[in-house]
């Protein structure tokens, strides 16, 4: 079983390739996962949420190509 972990903004951007402002716009539209509050002024995303989001994007691309 894989262990999930928290991903902070800098790494989230590296993993997804989506800039901060675009990501927050996508979250507002319900197109991207929301972060988890991990402190009074800190948030992070679950790696599994980001992986699932990327897999959904790939599946959508593949379905459109078929």
Secondary structure, DSSP 8 states (H G I E B T S, - for coil): -----EE-HHHHHHHH---HHHHHHHHHTTSS---EE-SSS-EEEEHHHHHHHHHHHHHHHHHHH-
